[in-house]
């Protein structure tokens, strides 16, 4: 048997042939997301997001998504009751950045307690950019919240998408927007 | 002591509560206690250095602690601390955009019967699949090149998963030696075409799958026509010309190519997709010299190995269809079955690649046999003169006549152990050149191997060393077993 393994010079050359690779860093693995992968909005609600985006163009608009949570053993369903426009508190660069000031957020959180309507997520627009989350969106996002992005091209609202940040903060999982 | 109000986004990390009561005389102490009691919150609240993320604001009562003493702000009994997440973001370079292989209109138009919904129920309850994903699978068209070792598990799992259309390119017939690994075929299929056998296996697993069969050789003449109707190509071939052809046609038509290969105990897999990463030529710009890489028949293969690699290929194809997970684009997965190790190497696109680089020189399909330096379909026997050949019948006659013959067996020792011809001496092919001194140039030397190919190679090597009286046994020990002595096992 030794003859077969070592005497076969071809095998050694073959292994060398297959060893010509480029090396780099490793890849990462995403974890699985939540079971909520769909958000239901009414026609009026999507229209409201669109028109807010168009009004604020060329600046990014932002708003909060309020509603109810219905949980059972396996799942959590979110029911959107209200979309409230918020002020984009960015001091500058509002064409490409939005900020909900801590004061606004503090007020929203305390209203949550008073009204029972929960903060389910936020929406914002991307003026002249696709409705895809950016690196900045990912860095500043929280898991669990639904983030709706509407693309506003030259003042006209275009595609709308919804996302949730993965638990390990690596990527966004896309959600279906159901109009109903 | 403080009552800490938790925002909805973080409640699941705080035991589902929207309010917690924690001890602490300062905000810092309360935060420390929070982190200690609910460690799941840490990755959301703190950065790598353990500092509070800059977009987490802490309010004491109605005041932002940044306007007070920050984390050192003192607390009295039952002060209220609100964790206020900063909400911000913006437009910019999109994150790695979602991989969409299946046209969304086509997948939206796909319908699933109640029967199919029951069949795929274990898929439908996965968030990464659910109804939307199962429809993508149904709308998907996957072309499998080869229904052999890699193709078998691949095709079976794609069918089970509900891929709507599976194309198969294979014109081969099921051989008895295939059954050790090509599990889509059974004992009763020996002698039938692999296409017939594969169709029946698929129909048995999942009758909802439409099979499009191409019982023809995959060549430059038909490759583009076949591939253009499919979304994904999975390469399950066993020879280099077809691998380069598959790569080139996928690059030119913009299709992802799920690659898998095996050699003895090792396997490889990756996804070549020129738009998003490297192609096969980026990795292997030139084919190996013909004859260097043995086929399964010559080198042997652990039967279960293509099973594992083929399943990995099916996994990648399904992920591409669903648009979930991290496909092996730009990553070469290496698997060693004996060591039970997986390794991964990052692959870079080669900007000088002749087909997918910045200045491509290859813009159409070429002659791949010529590219790989092969004259025929498989490594054809080196040209040997008929005067240099001897049939097994002639050989048997001479042995029976009592001639003293020098018969050299150029196979490997383990083959010699399985079966041998009478009165032969073993010198493996790889040693023929160095051990030619053991042979007498004045004696006639008869060479044989298993089928006649390797012994033809040995004959040419000895001719180059000045031997003139040489004969190659046509058909090798296989022919001896078939025509002369059936007791000699074939393998």
Interface residues (C-beta under 8 A of the other chain):
Chain A: X1 X3 X4 X7 X8 X9 X10 X13 X14 X17 X18 X20 X21 X22 X23 X24 X25 X26 X27 X28 X29 X30 X32 X33 X34 X35 X37 X60 X62 X90 X93 X95 X96 X97 X98 X99 X100 X102 X103 X105 X106 X109 X110 X112 X113 X118 X119 X120 X122 X124 X126 X127 X128 X129 X130 X132 X133 X134 X135 X136 X137 X138 X140 X141 X142 X143 X144 X145 X147 X168 X169 X171 X172 X174 X176
Chain B: X5 X7 X8 X9 X10 X11 X12 X18 X43 X44 X55 X57 X59 X62 X64 X82 X84 X85 X86 X87 X88 X89 X90 X91 X92 X93 X94 X95 X96 X97 X98 X127 X128 X130 X132 X263 X283 X284 X288 X291 X292 X293 X294 X325 X326 X330 X331 X332 X344 X345 X346 X347 X348 X412 X413 X414 X428 X430 X431
